[in-house]
Amino acid sequence: MDVFRITDHNKLLKEAASLIVNIAQTSVKDRGFFSLVVAGGNTPRALYKTLANEEFCKQMPWDKTFFFWGDERFVPKDHPESNYHMVDETLLSHIPVSWTHIFPIPTHIDFDNAAKEYESILRRFFKGKDNPSFDLFMLGIGDDGHVVSLFNNDPALEEKHLWVRAVIAPESYPVRKRITLTLPIINCARNVLFLVTGEKKSGILSNVLNGKGDYPANLVQPSGSSILFTDVDA
C-alpha cells in the first residue's frame, strides 16, 4: 500500500483529488471510460466538494465517467442517511454528468431483491465478465474496522461468487439494513483509494497497516494498486 500522510486537511483533499483526476484521465485514455465507486462518510464528502471546484472539475472527463456505490443504507434516496443523497448533494448536482452514467443502489424496491437488482445492473455494465474491474474503488475504514457495509463476523465476508449482498449492520448503527459490494469485487479493482482522517481512527488504522486484528479492512488486498490518504500518524 502506498501511504500518503498529510496533516494539512486542505492539502490532503487536493492531493487526493489530483490522484482521482490522474486515474480518470489514464482510464479514459486506456479504455475509453472511467468507472468510479464512491464512498460515504465525512472525508469523502469534503473530497467530493473539492472535485466539484473549478480547479479539478474542469480536468475531469465527466462525460466518460460512470458512478457506482460501494454500499448503501436501505433508505429512500432523499434520506439524510443515504449515501446517494450525500454524493448527489456534494458532487453530482454540481458537475456536467449524464444521469445515464449514474448507477445508485436501488432502495425503492424490497430489501431482499435490491442486492440482486444491483448485481444485474453491474453485470450488464461489465457485459458478463466473471468479475468487474472498477478503475477506482473508494473506501473508508470504520472505527470498528469495517469497510463498505462489510462488518466483522458477517457471513458476507466469506462470499466468493456474488458481487452484491444484503447485510444487517450491528445494533449500534442507526440504519441496519444495508446493500454492499463484496470483497472479491473490491479486490478486483484496478485502484483502491482509502481515505482515513481524524485522530479517533489512529488506533484502528495502525492495526490495519500492521496487519493486526480481525478486521474486514485487513481483507482488502486488491490485485491493482492500493493507496491511503490520511492525516493520522499511525
C-alpha positions in Angstrom: 0.0 0.0 0.0 1.2 3.5 -0.9 0.7 5.7 2.2 0.4 9.5 2.0 0.3 11.2 5.4 -0.7 14.8 5.0 -1.6 16.8 8.2 -2.9 19.8 6.3 -6.5 18.8 5.6 -7.0 21.0 2.5 -3.7 19.8 1.0 -4.8 16.2 1.6 -8.1 16.8 -0.2 -6.3 18.4 -3.1 -3.7 15.7 -3.4 -6.5 13.0 -3.3 -8.5 15.0 -5.9 -5.4 15.2 -8.2 -4.9 11.4 -7.9 -8.5 10.8 -8.9 -8.1 13.2 -11.9 -5.0 11.3 -13.0 -6.6 7.9 -12.7 -9.7 9.1 -14.6 -7.6 10.6 -17.4 -5.5 7.4 -17.7 -8.5 5.2 -17.7 -10.2 7.1 -20.4 -7.0 7.1 -22.5 -6.5 3.3 -22.0 -10.1 2.0 -22.1 -12.4 4.9 -23.2 -14.2 5.4 -19.9 -13.7 5.8 -16.1 -15.6 3.7 -13.6 -15.7 5.1 -10.1 -17.1 3.5 -7.0 -17.9 6.3 -4.5 -17.9 6.0 -0.7 -20.0 7.5 2.1 -18.6 9.3 5.1 -17.4 12.8 6.1 -13.9 12.7 4.4 -15.4 11.7 1.0 -18.0 14.4 1.5 -15.2 17.0 1.6 -13.3 15.4 -1.2 -16.4 15.5 -3.5 -16.8 19.2 -2.8 -13.1 19.6 -3.8 -13.6 17.7 -7.0 -16.6 19.9 -7.8 -14.4 23.0 -7.5 -13.4 24.6 -10.8 -9.7 23.7 -10.3 -10.4 20.0 -10.6 -13.9 19.9 -12.2 -12.5 21.2 -15.5 -9.9 18.5 -15.6 -12.2 15.6 -15.0 -13.7 13.6 -18.0 -17.2 13.8 -16.6 -18.7 12.8 -20.0 -16.9 9.5 -19.8 -17.2 8.9 -16.0 -19.6 6.3 -14.6 -20.6 6.3 -11.0 -21.3 3.3 -8.8 -21.8 2.9 -5.0 -19.8 0.6 -2.7 -22.6 0.3 -0.3 -25.9 1.9 0.6 -28.2 2.2 3.7 -31.6 0.9 2.8 -33.4 4.3 3.0 -35.0 6.5 0.3 -32.6 8.3 -2.0 -33.5 11.7 -0.4 -33.0 10.5 3.2 -30.2 12.2 5.2 -28.6 8.8 5.8 -28.5 8.0 2.1 -25.0 7.7 0.6 -26.6 8.5 -2.8 -28.1 11.7 -1.3 -24.7 12.8 0.1 -22.9 12.3 -3.2 -25.6 14.0 -5.2 -25.6 17.0 -2.9 -21.9 17.4 -2.8 -20.8 16.4 -6.3 -23.3 15.1 -8.8 -25.6 18.2 -8.8 -22.5 20.4 -9.5 -20.9 18.6 -12.4 -21.9 18.0 -16.1 -22.6 14.3 -15.9 -25.5 12.5 -17.6 -28.0 10.7 -15.4 -27.4 7.6 -17.7 -23.9 7.4 -16.2 -25.1 7.2 -12.6 -25.9 3.8 -11.1 -27.1 4.1 -7.5 -28.0 1.1 -5.4 -31.8 0.6 -5.7 -33.6 1.2 -2.4 -37.1 1.8 -3.8 -37.7 -2.0 -4.1 -37.9 -4.6 -1.4 -34.8 -5.3 0.6 -34.4 -8.9 -0.4 -34.3 -8.1 -4.1 -32.2 -4.9 -4.0 -28.9 -6.8 -4.0 -29.9 -9.0 -6.9 -31.1 -6.0 -8.9 -27.8 -4.1 -8.3 -25.8 -7.2 -9.3 -27.8 -7.4 -12.5 -27.0 -3.7 -13.2 -23.3 -4.3 -12.7 -23.2 -7.4 -14.8 -24.9 -5.6 -17.7 -22.5 -2.8 -17.4 -19.5 -5.1 -17.4 -21.1 -7.3 -20.1 -20.8 -10.7 -18.5 -17.3 -10.6 -17.1 -16.5 -13.0 -14.3 -15.6 -10.1 -12.1 -15.7 -6.3 -12.8 -12.5 -4.3 -12.7 -13.5 -0.9 -11.5 -11.0 1.8 -12.3 -11.2 3.3 -8.8 -12.9 2.0 -5.7 -13.1 4.5 -2.8 -13.1 3.2 0.8 -13.2 4.5 4.3 -12.4 2.5 7.4 -14.9 2.5 10.3 -14.0 2.8 13.9 -14.6 -1.0 14.2 -12.5 -1.8 11.1 -15.4 -2.3 8.7 -15.3 -1.3 5.0 -18.3 -0.5 2.8 -21.0 -2.4 4.8 -18.9 -5.4 5.5 -18.8 -5.8 9.3 -16.8 -8.2 11.5 -18.2 -11.7 11.7 -20.7 -11.1 8.9 -21.2 -14.2 6.6 -20.9 -11.8 3.7 -17.1 -11.6 4.4 -16.9 -15.2 3.1 -18.7 -14.5 -0.1 -16.8 -15.8 -3.2 -19.3 -15.6 -6.0 -21.9 -12.8 -5.5 -21.0 -9.3 -6.4 -23.6 -7.7 -4.1 -25.0 -8.8 -0.8 -27.8 -7.6 1.5 -26.5 -7.3 5.1 -27.6 -6.3 8.6 -25.3 -3.9 10.4 -24.6 -4.2 14.1 -27.2 -2.9 16.6 -25.2 0.2 17.3 -25.8 1.6 13.8 -28.9 3.7 13.3 -29.6 2.2 9.8 -29.0 -1.6 10.0 -30.3 -2.7 6.6 -27.6 -2.3 4.0 -26.7 -3.3 0.5 -22.9 -3.8 -0.1 -20.5 -4.8 -2.8 -18.4 -7.8 -1.7 -14.7 -8.4 -1.1 -13.9 -10.1 -4.4 -15.3 -7.1 -6.2 -13.2 -4.7 -4.2 -10.1 -6.8 -4.7 -10.6 -6.8 -8.5 -10.4 -3.0 -8.7 -7.5 -1.5 -10.6 -7.1 1.1 -7.9 -8.4 1.2 -4.3 -8.3 4.6 -2.5 -8.6 4.6 1.3 -9.5 7.9 2.9 -8.9 7.9 6.7 -8.9 11.1 8.7 -9.3 12.1 12.4 -7.3 11.1 15.4 -10.0 8.7 16.6 -9.0 6.5 13.7 -5.4 6.3 14.7 -5.7 3.0 16.6 -7.7 1.1 14.0 -5.5 2.4 11.2 -2.3 1.4 13.0 -3.7 -2.1 13.4 -4.8 -2.4 9.8 -1.4 -1.1 8.4 0.4 -3.6 10.6 -1.9 -6.5 9.8 -3.1 -6.8 13.3 -6.6 -7.7 14.4 -9.5 -9.5 12.8 -10.9 -6.6 10.7 -12.7 -6.5 7.4 -10.3 -3.8 6.3 -7.4 -6.3 6.5 -9.2 -8.4 3.9 -8.9 -5.7 1.3 -6.0 -6.9 -0.8 -6.6 -5.6 -4.4 -4.8 -7.0 -7.4 -4.2 -3.5 -8.5 -2.8 -0.5 -6.6 -3.8 0.4 -3.0 -3.4 4.0 -1.9 -4.1 5.5 1.5 -4.5 9.2 2.2 -4.6 10.1 5.9 -3.8 12.8 8.4 -3.2 10.3 11.1 0.3 9.4 12.4 -0.4 5.6 12.8 
